[in-house]
Amino acid sequence: MANLKKKFYDWKIRNLAYSIGIGTFLLIVAIYLVFTQTGIDQQSLLRTKTLRNLDNISIGISPQYIQENQEAINTTVKRVERILFAYTSGGELGEEKLDVEINDRLKNEVQELIKYWAPLKEDLYAIQDGTATIESSKESLEKKYTAFIKKHIDVKELIDEINLAEEESETFNVILLFIYIFLLAGFLYWVLKYLILGPIYEISLSARELAKGNLSEKINYQSRNELGYIAQNINSMADVLQNATEFTTKIGEGNLDAEYKGLKDDHDNSLATSLLQMRSKMQESAKADKERSWVNEGLAKFADILRNNNDNIQELSYQIISNLVKFMEVNQGALFVLTEPQDENEKPKINLESAYAYERRKRIKKEIAIGEGLVGQSVQEGDKIYLTEVPKDYIEIKSGLGETLPRCVLIVPLKINEEIKGVVEIASIQPIPQYRIDFVEKLGENIASTLANARTNERTKKLLIESQEMTEQMRSQEEEMRQNMEEMEATQEEMGRAQSEMAAKETNLNALINNTSDSIILIDTQYKILLMNDVIKNRYKGTQYEKMKEGSNALDMLGEVREEWKSYYDRVFNGVDLSFTIKSSVKGEDSYRHYDIHPIKQKDGSITGASVFSRDITKEKELEIQREENAKKLAQREYVLDGMINNTDDTYFAINTNYEILVVNDVLKNRFNDSGIELKPGLSILSILPKDQLEKWKARYDKALEGEKLRIEEIRELSSGNLTIETRCEPIYNDNKEVIGVSTVSRDITELKKAQEEKAKLEKELEKIKGK
């Protein structure tokens, strides 16, 4: 006996745990069975309250009481249907929403009962729908109800029999379970107290000091089972925590290079690994902060440089490249600027504007073509080039101690809005870190913008100087013209008499051509202007045509439209009358003018010139364009509306204040077509509603017409099953916030309701599981 007890005490903890686990599981099963097998059986109670009580539930639809409960027929029928369906196909019943357990004997008996219920239900629905009256159906109803209740008596007897059998079986099983629980609980108590809890308490006394933070305290417990191993591991853990504490203390003091003591190359200490990873991340974070600080300092530094040197490209280029070489801590640098072509045939070039620290400019060109060399290639591709293997014939970096080739070269195009303004080239003996390369690219946008502004400023200065020179020239020409005018005065006096004779004729002619809103020009066959009225002279003021006057060539200042207008005049000189409308932008505005060009014929039929009459028809043209755009928008709006209401499974229609249909979608049309009714705009919705639905829906439409938004949820009973329909009636307003109609949208939310019910059911099940 003593040896047997010693073997029990020497058992491994895992074997005891397995025993306790199995015993506990069996104990839980036993307790669960006691709880489930004692007390009132829920299924028995549910059968009694629902299926056995069916005669009381259906009392309201009996011939004796149906007259009083006619409005509740539908509710009672659904309640009976739900109970019969649950005991044949499964489902939930009762206030607790219990799942019904199917009993084969009871299921067969209920299916027989349904055969008596089906004809009774048809008579009840006929009364509910108004297709039959209670008086006309009373005899049939009484006969079918009596048969149903008589058959229900068989069901009640079977339920009593099933309940009694379950109760007897339950009593016997409970007695056995109580005996089993008592024996199993005693065994578990002995194992827990003498084999596990006692030794654990001894270890806990020694481990208490360790829990207080006394890492030097060791546990003195010797055993060959798992508890002995636990004591050894706790002692080892104290050593690990001691090393971790020293390591974190050094890290907290800012020593990010501190070493972790007591680690081997093949260690599996996850705490040490995590702390080392923490140190690495802190080192990376410190490095990233230092790089961001460097970039921000550089951007601020070069912002001042670019702001203070934006009026001279040469000085700006030197300041940029010299400071960039110093700030980047590289050895050499150069800044290239793209030239701007003076005409379409000239191609832009890349000029070396400034270089820094080039002791010997070996093979460095002052001008480079796009695509030539690394710099030209960078401009052509619009992307940076970073070389770490530099060709032997590249530039050399020299110092007092010797010379060497750079180890890396960085070439970055200076871009703004994808337009390249120049290139920066940097050579270094040491590799260039990625964050510094990114800095140069980011700085390149600011440099490109400043170069563009500097080039604009230089161009402005140049134009200002040219303008001042032209002003001086015009002053000298003005003096010459003044002298010529004095000489012409004498000549004018001689011509005065001849001009006075022409004055009367000119007055009449000027009154004719100037007292009109049309523009008038007369030209001869050599395109020379013979006459221009005041209307067109005023129109040309401040434009490129301002210098056009009598005696000028009508084609000289037409620019890109010269050949077009020459073809018009040539056709008129050949005897063709032209009348057309074109878009004009003489003063930068978009306007429309109508032109009538006719040949000037002499008495002998010869053509000596052409008359050009034009007038502004912008308003008329804009009205015409607006009408066309409105027509297109209206057509698009109709297409959009048609797509919105027809590309859906929902029904949609709208009515006006007279209940006349304004819009109806294809889904609703097809449903009514199946019933032989054609829905179309203009038809009164009240004329097609069933009589039993007319007052209900008219009341809903009236509420919506008064400005109320309605949401109705109804159950529609079909032979294939019940559907849940959601209907929304909302008022339609015009621009004055007046109600002009009602929109009605209906959709099937049956599946949504089922999903919500299933979700609620799952949430209840989850709550039950959490409660246990």
C-alpha positions in Angstrom: 0.0 0.0 0.0 2.9 2.4 0.9 4.5 1.7 -2.5 1.3 2.4 -4.3 0.9 5.8 -2.4 4.6 6.7 -3.3 4.0 6.0 -6.9 1.0 8.3 -6.8 3.1 11.1 -5.2 5.9 10.5 -7.9 3.4 10.9 -10.7 4.3 13.5 -13.3 2.2 16.6 -13.1 1.1 16.3 -16.7 -0.3 12.8 -15.9 -2.2 14.2 -12.9 -3.4 17.1 -15.1 -4.6 14.6 -17.7 -6.4 12.7 -14.9 -7.9 15.9 -13.5 -8.9 17.1 -16.9 -10.6 13.9 -17.9 -12.3 13.8 -14.5 -13.4 17.4 -14.6 -14.7 16.9 -18.1 -16.7 13.9 -16.9 -17.9 15.9 -13.9 -19.0 18.8 -16.1 -20.8 16.4 -18.4 -22.5 14.8 -15.4 -23.6 18.2 -13.9 -24.8 19.3 -17.3 -26.9 16.2 -17.6 -28.3 16.8 -14.1 -29.4 20.3 -15.1 -30.8 19.3 -18.4 -32.5 16.2 -17.1 -34.1 17.7 -14.0 -36.9 20.2 -13.7 -39.6 20.9 -16.3 -38.5 19.7 -19.7 -38.6 22.7 -22.1 -39.6 20.7 -25.1 -42.4 19.1 -23.2 -43.6 22.5 -21.9 -43.3 24.0 -25.4 -45.4 21.2 -26.9 -48.0 21.7 -24.3 -48.2 25.5 -24.7 -48.3 25.5 -28.5 -49.3 22.3 -30.3 -51.4 20.8 -27.5 -53.1 24.2 -26.9 -53.9 24.6 -30.6 -57.7 24.3 -30.0 -57.5 27.3 -27.6 -55.3 29.3 -30.0 -57.7 28.8 -32.9 -60.8 29.5 -30.9 -61.0 33.0 -32.5 -61.6 31.5 -35.9 -64.3 29.0 -34.8 -67.8 29.5 -36.3 -69.0 30.6 -32.9 -66.5 33.5 -32.5 -65.4 34.4 -36.0 -67.9 37.2 -36.4 -66.4 39.0 -33.4 -62.7 38.3 -34.4 -62.9 38.9 -38.2 -60.1 41.5 -38.1 -57.8 39.0 -36.3 -58.3 36.2 -38.8 -55.0 36.8 -40.5 -53.1 36.9 -37.2 -54.7 33.7 -35.9 -54.1 31.8 -39.1 -50.4 32.8 -39.2 -50.0 31.7 -35.6 -51.5 28.3 -36.3 -49.5 28.0 -39.5 -46.2 28.8 -37.6 -46.9 26.1 -35.0 -47.8 23.4 -37.6 -44.8 24.3 -39.7 -42.4 24.2 -36.7 -43.4 20.6 -35.8 -43.0 19.3 -39.3 -40.0 21.3 -40.7 -38.4 22.8 -37.6 -38.2 26.4 -36.4 -38.5 28.6 -33.3 -41.6 28.9 -31.0 -42.6 30.6 -27.8 -41.4 33.8 -26.1 -38.0 32.3 -25.5 -37.7 31.5 -29.3 -36.8 27.8 -28.6 -35.9 25.5 -31.5 -38.5 22.8 -31.9 -37.2 19.2 -31.8 -38.8 17.0 -34.4 -40.4 13.8 -33.1 -41.2 11.4 -36.0 -44.4 10.0 -34.5 -45.6 13.5 -33.7 -44.5 14.8 -37.1 -46.7 12.2 -38.9 -49.6 13.0 -36.7 -49.2 16.8 -37.3 -49.0 16.2 -41.1 -52.3 14.4 -40.9 -53.7 17.4 -38.9 -52.5 19.7 -41.7 -54.8 17.9 -44.2 -57.8 19.0 -42.1 -56.3 22.5 -41.6 -55.7 23.3 -45.3 -59.4 23.5 -46.5 -60.3 25.4 -43.3 -57.6 28.0 -44.1 -58.9 28.5 -47.6 -62.4 29.4 -46.3 -60.8 31.8 -43.7 -58.7 33.6 -46.4 -61.8 33.9 -48.6 -63.6 35.7 -45.7 -60.5 37.8 -45.0 -60.1 38.9 -48.7 -63.8 39.6 -49.0 -64.5 37.0 -51.7 -66.9 35.2 -49.4 -69.0 36.2 -46.4 -69.3 34.6 -43.0 -73.0 33.8 -43.6 -72.4 32.1 -46.9 -69.4 30.1 -45.5 -70.8 29.3 -42.1 -72.0 25.7 -42.8 -68.7 24.8 -44.6 -66.7 26.5 -41.9 -68.4 24.7 -39.1 -67.9 21.3 -40.7 -64.2 21.8 -41.5 -63.5 23.4 -38.0 -65.1 20.4 -36.2 -63.1 17.9 -38.3 -59.9 19.9 -37.5 -60.6 19.9 -33.7 -61.6 16.2 -33.7 -58.3 15.3 -35.4 -56.4 17.6 -32.9 -57.7 15.4 -30.0 -55.5 12.6 -31.4 -52.5 14.9 -31.4 -53.1 15.9 -27.8 -53.3 12.3 -26.7 -50.0 11.5 -28.5 -48.3 14.6 -26.8 -49.4 13.4 -23.3 -48.0 10.0 -24.1 -44.6 11.4 -25.2 -44.4 13.7 -22.2 -45.1 10.9 -19.7 -42.4 8.6 -21.3 -39.8 11.4 -21.2 -40.6 12.1 -17.5 -40.1 8.5 -16.4 -36.8 8.2 -18.3 -35.6 11.4 -16.8 -36.2 10.3 -13.2 -34.1 7.1 -13.6 -31.2 8.9 -15.3 -31.0 11.6 -12.7 -30.5 9.1 -9.8 -27.6 7.4 -11.6 -26.0 10.8 -12.4 -26.1 11.9 -8.8 -24.3 8.7 -7.7 -21.7 9.2 -10.4 -21.1 12.8 -9.5 -20.5 12.1 -5.8 -17.8 9.4 -6.5 -16.0 11.5 -9.2 -15.9 14.7 -7.1 -14.3 12.8 -4.2 -11.5 11.4 -6.5 -10.8 14.9 -7.9 -10.6 16.4 -4.4 -8.0 13.9 -3.3 -5.8 14.4 -6.4 -5.9 18.2 -6.2 -5.2 18.5 -2.5 -2.5 15.9 -1.9 -0.7 15.7 -5.2 -0.8 19.2 -6.7 -1.9 22.0 -4.3 0.3 20.9 -1.4 3.6 21.0 -3.5 2.5 24.2 -5.3 2.0 26.0 -1.9 5.6 25.0 -0.8 7.0 26.5 -4.1 4.9 29.6 -3.8 6.3 30.5 -0.4 9.8 30.6 -1.8 8.7 32.3 -5.0 7.0 35.1 -3.0 10.3 36.9 -2.5 11.0 36.7 -6.2 7.6 38.3 -7.0 8.5 41.2 -4.7 11.5 41.9 -6.9 14.2 40.2 -4.9 16.0 38.6 -7.9 18.8 37.3 -5.7 16.3 35.0 -3.9 16.4 31.4 -5.2 13.8 28.7 -4.8 15.0 25.7 -2.9 12.8 22.8 -4.0 14.1 19.4 -5.3 11.8 17.1 -7.2 12.0 14.9 -10.3 8.6 16.0 -11.6 7.4 19.1 -13.4 7.2 21.2 -10.1 11.0 20.7 -9.7 11.5 21.8 -13.2 9.3 24.9 -12.5 11.5 25.8 -9.6 14.7 25.5 -11.7 13.1 27.6 -14.5 12.0 30.3 -12.1 15.6 30.5 -10.8 16.8 30.8 -14.5 14.1 33.5 -15.1 15.5 35.5 -12.2 18.9 35.6 -13.9 17.3 36.6 -17.2 15.4 39.4 -15.6 18.5 40.6 -13.8 20.4 40.9 -17.1 17.3 42.5 -18.8 17.0 45.0 -16.0 20.7 46.1 -16.3 20.3 46.3 -20.1 17.1 48.5 -20.1 18.7 50.7 -17.4 21.6 51.5 -19.8 19.2 52.1 -22.7 17.1 54.4 -20.5 20.3 56.4 -19.8 20.7 57.0 -23.5 23.4 54.4 -24.2 21.9 52.8 -27.4 25.1 50.8 -27.9 24.8 48.9 -24.6 25.5 45.1 -24.7 23.2 42.4 -23.3 25.1 40.2 -20.8 24.8 36.5 -20.5 23.8 35.8 -24.1 25.3 33.1 -26.4 25.2 33.0 -30.2 22.6 30.3 -30.2 20.4 31.7 -27.4 16.6 31.3 -27.5 15.8 34.1 -25.0 12.8 35.9 -26.6 12.9 38.7 -24.0 16.5 39.4 -24.9 15.6 39.2 -28.6 12.8 41.7 -28.1 15.0 44.1 -26.1 17.7 43.9 -28.8 15.1 44.6 -31.5 13.8 47.5 -29.4 17.4 48.9 -29.3 17.7 48.5 -33.1 14.5 50.3 -33.7 15.5 53.1 -31.4 18.8 53.4 -33.2 16.9 53.5 -36.6 14.5 56.1 -35.2 17.4 58.2 -34.0 19.0 57.9 -37.4 15.8 58.8 -39.2 15.3 61.9 -37.0 18.9 63.0 -37.7 18.2 62.6 -41.5 14.9 64.5 -41.4 16.6 67.3 -39.4 19.4 67.4 -42.0 16.8 67.6 -44.9 14.8 70.3 -43.2 17.9 72.4 -42.4 19.0 72.1 -46.1 15.6 73.1 -47.5 15.5 76.2 -45.2 19.1 77.1 -46.1 18.5 76.9 -49.9 15.2 78.7 -49.6 17.2 81.8 -48.4 19.8 81.3 -51.2 17.1 81.0 -53.9 15.1 84.0 -52.5 18.1 86.3 -52.4 19.6 85.5 -55.8 16.6 85.3 -58.2 17.5 88.1 -60.6 20.8 86.8 -62.0 21.1 83.3 -63.3 24.9 83.2 -63.3 25.2 84.3 -59.7 22.3 82.2 -58.7 23.9 79.1 -60.3 27.2 79.6 -58.5 25.5 80.1 -55.1 23.4 77.0 -55.6 26.2 74.6 -56.7 28.8 75.9 -54.2 26.6 75.7 -51.2 25.2 72.3 -52.4 28.6 70.8 -52.7 29.5 72.0 -49.2 26.2 70.9 -47.6 26.2 67.5 -49.3 29.8 67.0 -48.2 30.8 65.9 -51.7 33.8 66.8 -53.7 32.7 68.4 -57.0 29.5 69.7 -58.6 28.1 71.5 -61.6 24.9 73.1 -62.6 23.6 73.1 -66.2 20.8 75.3 -67.5 18.6 74.6 -70.6 18.4 77.3 -73.2 15.1 78.5 -74.7 14.9 78.2 -78.5 14.4 81.4 -80.4 12.4 79.8 -83.2 10.7 76.5 -84.1 13.7 75.1 -85.9 16.2 75.7 -83.1 16.6 72.9 -80.5 17.3 73.6 -76.8 20.8 73.1 -75.6 22.3 72.3 -72.1 24.8 75.0 -71.0 27.2 74.6 -68.1 26.3 77.7 -66.0 28.5 77.1 -63.0 30.9 74.5 -61.5 32.6 74.2 -58.1 35.8 72.5 -57.0 36.8 71.3 -60.5 40.6 71.6 -60.3 40.9 70.4 -63.9 37.9 70.5 -66.2 38.7 67.4 -68.1 36.3 66.8 -71.1 33.7 69.2 -69.6 31.8 70.9 -72.4 30.3 74.4 -72.2 27.3 73.2 -74.3 25.7 69.7 -74.5 23.0 68.5 -76.7 20.0 66.7 -75.3 20.7 63.0 -75.3 24.5 63.5 -75.3 26.4 62.0 -72.4 25.0 61.3 -69.0 23.7 64.8 -68.5 22.0 64.9 -71.9 20.6 61.4 -71.2 19.2 62.5 -67.9 17.4 65.5 -69.6 16.1 63.2 -72.3 14.7 60.6 -69.9 13.6 63.1 -67.3 15.0 61.0 -64.5 18.0 61.0 -62.2 21.1 58.9 -62.8 23.2 57.5 -60.0 26.5 55.8 -60.9 28.6 53.8 -58.4 30.9 52.4 -61.1 32.5 55.5 -62.7 34.3 55.2 -66.1 38.1 55.7 -66.0 38.0 58.6 -68.4 35.7 60.6 -66.0 36.8 63.7 -64.2 39.4 63.3 -61.4 39.3 64.7 -57.9 42.6 66.3 -57.0 44.1 67.4 -53.6 47.5 68.3 -52.3 48.2 64.7 -51.5 47.2 63.2 -54.9 44.3 62.6 -57.2 41.6 59.9 -57.6 38.4 59.1 -59.5 35.1 59.7 -57.8 33.4 56.5 -56.5 29.9 57.7 -57.4 28.2 60.3 -59.6 24.6 61.7 -59.1 22.9 63.6 -62.0 19.4 65.0 -61.1 17.2 66.9 -63.6 15.6 70.2 -62.3 11.9 69.8 -63.1 8.8 71.8 -62.4 5.4 70.6 -63.7 7.3 67.9 -65.6 9.2 70.6 -67.5 13.0 70.4 -67.2 14.8 73.7 -66.6 18.3 72.4 -65.9 20.5 69.6 -64.4 22.7 69.2 -61.2 25.7 66.9 -61.4 27.5 65.9 -58.2 30.7 63.7 -57.9 31.9 62.2 -54.6 34.6 59.9 -53.3 32.2 58.5 -50.7 28.8 56.9 -51.6 25.8 59.3 -51.4 23.1 58.0 -48.9 19.6 57.6 -50.3 18.1 60.3 -48.1 20.5 62.8 -49.5 19.7 61.8 -53.1 16.0 62.3 -52.3 16.9 65.7 -50.8 18.6 66.8 -54.1 15.5 65.6 -56.1 13.2 67.6 -53.8 15.4 70.6 -53.9 15.5 70.4 -57.7 11.9 71.5 -57.9 12.6 74.7 -56.0 15.7 75.3 -58.1 13.8 74.8 -61.3 11.1 77.2 -60.2 13.7 79.9 -59.2 15.6 79.4 -62.5 12.4 80.0 -64.4 11.7 83.2 -62.4 15.2 84.4 -62.9 15.0 83.8 -66.6 11.8 85.8 -66.7 13.3 88.6 -64.7 16.3 88.8 -67.1 14.0 88.8 -70.1 11.9 91.6 -68.5 15.0 93.7 -67.9 16.1 93.2 -71.5 12.7 94.2 -72.8 12.7 97.3 -70.6 16.0 98.4 -72.1 14.8 97.8 -75.6 11.6 99.8 -74.8 13.6 102.7 -73.6 15.7 102.7 -76.8 12.6 102.6 -78.9 11.2 105.5 -77.0 14.3 107.6 -77.8 14.0 106.6 -81.5 10.3 107.6 -81.6 11.1 111.0 -80.1 13.6 111.7 -82.9 11.1 110.5 -85.5 8.5 112.8 -83.9 10.7 115.8 -84.4 11.2 114.9 -88.1 7.5 114.5 -88.5 6.9 118.0 -87.0 9.1 119.5 -89.6 7.4 117.6 -92.4 4.0 118.8 -91.1 5.1 122.5 -91.3 6.1 121.9 -94.9 2.8 120.2 -95.6 0.8 123.1 -94.2 1.5 125.2 -97.3 0.5 122.4 -99.5 -2.7 121.9 -97.6 -3.7 125.6 -98.0 -3.5 125.1 -101.8 -5.6 122.0 -101.5 -8.1 123.6 -99.3 -10.2 125.0 -102.1 -10.4 121.6 -103.8 -11.3 119.9 -100.5 -14.1 122.3 -99.7 -15.7 121.3 -103.0 -15.5 117.7 -101.9 -16.7 118.4 -98.4 -20.4 118.4 -99.2 -20.2 115.1 -101.0 -18.1 113.6 -98.2 -20.5 114.8 -95.6 -23.4 113.1 -97.3 -21.3 109.9 -97.9 -20.1 109.9 -94.2 -23.6 110.3 -92.9 -24.7 107.3 -95.0 -22.0 104.9 -94.0 -21.5 106.1 -90.4 -25.2 106.3 -89.3 -25.4 102.5 -89.1 -24.4 99.7 -86.6 -22.8 97.6 -89.4 -19.1 97.7 -90.3 -18.4 98.8 -93.9 -15.1 98.4 -95.9 -14.6 99.1 -99.6 -11.5 97.6 -101.4 -10.3 97.6 -104.9 -9.0 94.5 -106.9 -5.5 95.1 -105.5 -6.9 94.6 -101.9 -6.3 98.3 -101.2 -8.8 99.8 -98.7 -10.8 102.6 -100.4 -13.2 103.4 -97.5 -13.7 102.4 -93.8 -16.7 103.7 -91.7 -16.3 104.8 -88.1 -18.0 101.7 -86.7 -15.1 99.4 -87.9 -12.5 102.0 -87.0 -13.7 102.1 -83.4 -13.9 98.3 -83.4 -10.3 98.0 -84.4 -9.0 100.4 -81.8 -6.6 98.7 -79.3 -6.2 95.6 -81.6 -3.7 94.4 -84.1 -5.9 95.9 -86.9 -5.8 99.5 -85.4 -3.3 100.7 -88.1 -5.6 99.6 -90.9 -6.9 102.7 -92.8 -7.8 104.0 -96.2 -4.9 103.2 -98.5 -3.7 100.2 -96.5 -3.6 96.7 -98.0 -6.5 94.8 -96.5 -4.4 91.6 -96.3 -1.3 92.9 -94.6 -2.4 92.5 -91.0 -4.6 89.4 -91.2 -1.8 87.0 -90.0 -3.0 83.4 -90.0 -6.3 84.1 -91.7 -4.7 86.0 -94.6 -5.1 83.2 -97.2 -8.7 82.5 -96.0 -9.8 86.1 -96.6 -7.8 86.4 -99.8 -9.9 83.5 -101.2 -13.1 85.3 -100.2 -12.1 88.5 -102.0 -10.9 86.6 -105.1 -14.2 84.8 -105.4 -16.1 88.2 -105.1 -13.7 89.7 -107.8 -14.9 86.8 -110.0 -18.5 87.9 -109.6 -19.7 85.8 -106.6 -21.8 87.2 -103.9 -20.8 85.9 -100.4 -22.9 85.7 -97.2 -21.6 83.8 -94.2 -21.2 83.8 -90.4 -17.9 83.2 -88.6 -16.6 83.3 -85.0 -14.6 86.5 -84.4 -12.1 87.3 -81.6 -10.8 90.7 -82.6 -10.6 92.1 -79.0 -10.0 88.7 -77.3 -13.7 88.1 -76.9 -15.6 85.3 -78.6 -18.3 86.8 -80.8 -20.1 85.9 -84.0 -20.3 88.2 -87.1 -22.3 87.9 -90.3 -20.6 89.1 -93.4 -22.1 90.1 -96.8 -19.4 90.6 -99.5 -20.5 91.9 -102.9 -18.6 92.9 -106.1 -18.5 96.6 -107.1 -19.5 96.7 -110.8 -19.2 99.5 -113.2 -21.7 100.4 -115.9 -19.9 98.2 -118.4 -20.1 95.2 -116.1 -16.4 95.2 -115.1 -15.6 94.6 -111.4 -13.4 97.2 -109.8 -13.6 96.1 -106.2 -15.7 94.7 -103.4 -17.9 96.0 -100.6 -17.7 94.2 -97.2 -20.7 94.6 -94.8 -20.6 92.9 -91.3 -22.7 93.0 -88.2 -22.5 91.5 -84.7 -25.0 88.6 -84.3 -23.5 87.2 -81.1 -26.7 87.4 -79.1 -28.7 85.6 -81.8 -26.0 82.9 -82.1 -25.8 82.5 -78.3 -29.5 82.0 -78.1 -29.4 79.4 -80.9 -26.5 77.6 -79.1 -28.3 77.8 -75.8 -31.4 76.3 -77.3 -29.3 73.4 -78.7 -27.5 72.8 -75.4 -30.8 72.9 -73.4 -32.2 70.3 -75.8 -29.2 68.1 -75.3 -29.3 68.5 -71.5 -33.0 67.7 -71.5 -32.4 64.5 -73.6 -29.5 63.5 -71.3 -31.6 64.1 -68.2 -34.4 61.8 -69.6 -31.8 59.1 -70.4 -30.3 59.3 -66.9 -33.8 59.2 -65.3 -34.7 56.2 -67.4 -31.5 54.4 -66.5 -31.9 55.2 -62.8 -35.5 53.9 -62.4 -35.2 50.9 -64.8 -31.8 49.4 -63.8 -33.2 48.1 -60.6 -35.5 45.4 -59.2 -37.4 47.9 -57.2 -40.8 49.4 -58.4 -40.9 53.1 -58.9 -43.6 55.6 -60.0 -44.5 59.2 -59.4 -47.9 61.0 -59.5 -49.0 64.6 -59.5 -51.4 66.4 -57.2 -54.3 64.9 -59.2 -53.1 61.3 -58.6 -52.1 61.0 -62.3 -49.0 59.0 -63.1 -46.0 61.1 -64.2 -43.3 58.4 -64.4 -43.4 54.6 -64.0 -40.5 52.1 -64.4 -40.5 48.9 -66.4 -40.6 46.6 -63.4 -44.0 48.0 -62.2 -45.3 48.1 -65.8 -44.5 44.4 -66.3 -46.2 43.4 -63.0 -49.4 45.2 -64.0 -49.2 43.8 -67.6 -49.4 40.3 -66.1 -52.7 41.4 -64.6 -54.0 42.8 -67.9 -53.5 46.5 -66.8 -51.4 48.9 -68.8 -49.6 51.6 -66.7 -48.8 54.8 -68.6 -48.3 58.5 -67.8 -51.6 60.4 -67.4 -53.5 57.4 -66.0 -55.0 58.0 -62.5 -53.5 55.7 -59.9 -56.8 55.6 -58.0 -58.6 54.1 -61.0 -56.4 50.9 -60.9 -56.1 50.2 -57.2 -58.3 47.4 -55.7 -61.3 48.6 -53.7 -59.9 47.2 -50.4 -56.6 49.0 -51.0 -58.0 52.3 -52.4 -58.7 54.2 -49.2 -55.5 53.1 -47.5 -53.2 54.2 -50.3 -55.2 57.4 -51.0 -54.7 58.4 -47.4 -50.9 57.7 -47.8 -50.7 59.8 -51.0 -52.6 62.7 -49.3 -50.1 62.7 -46.3 -47.2 62.8 -48.8 -48.9 65.7 -50.7 -49.0 67.6 -47.4 -45.2 67.3 -47.1 -44.9 64.1 -44.9 -42.4 61.4 -45.7 -43.8 57.9 -45.2 -42.0 54.6 -44.8 -44.3 51.5 -44.8 -43.3 47.9 -44.1 -45.9 45.3 -45.0 -46.0 41.5 -45.3 -47.4 40.2 -48.6 -48.7 36.6 -48.5 -48.0 34.5 -51.6 -48.5 30.8 -52.3 -44.7 30.4 -52.5 -44.2 32.1 -49.1 -44.5 35.5 -47.4 -42.7 38.5 -48.7 -41.7 41.6 -46.7 -42.1 44.8 -48.8 -40.8 48.2 -47.8 -42.5 51.2 -49.5 -41.4 54.9 -49.3 -43.7 57.7 -50.2 -42.1 61.1 -50.3 -43.2 64.5 -51.6 -41.8 66.1 -54.8 -41.0 69.8 -54.6 -40.5 72.4 -57.3 -38.0 75.3 -57.1 -40.5 77.3 -54.9 -40.6 74.5 -52.3 -44.2 73.7 -53.3 -45.3 70.0 -53.4 -46.2 69.1 -57.0 -46.4 65.3 -56.6 -45.4 62.1 -54.8 -42.7 59.6 -55.6 -43.3 56.0 -54.5 -40.5 53.3 -54.3 -41.1 49.7 -53.2 -38.5 47.0 -52.7 -38.4 43.4 -51.4 -36.6 43.3 -48.0 -37.5 39.7 -47.2 -33.9 38.4 -47.3 -32.8 41.5 -45.3 -35.3 40.7 -42.6 -34.3 37.0 -42.5 -30.7 38.1 -42.2 -31.6 40.4 -39.3 -33.5 37.7 -37.6 -30.6 35.2 -38.1 -28.2 37.8 -36.7 -30.4 38.3 -33.6 -30.6 34.6 -33.2 -26.8 34.2 -33.4 -26.3 37.1 -30.9 -28.6 35.4 -28.4 -26.7 32.1 -28.8 -23.4 34.1 -28.3 -24.8 35.7 -25.2 -25.8 32.2 -23.9 -22.3 30.9 -24.5 -20.7 33.9 -22.8 -23.1 33.5 -19.9 -22.0 29.9 -19.4 
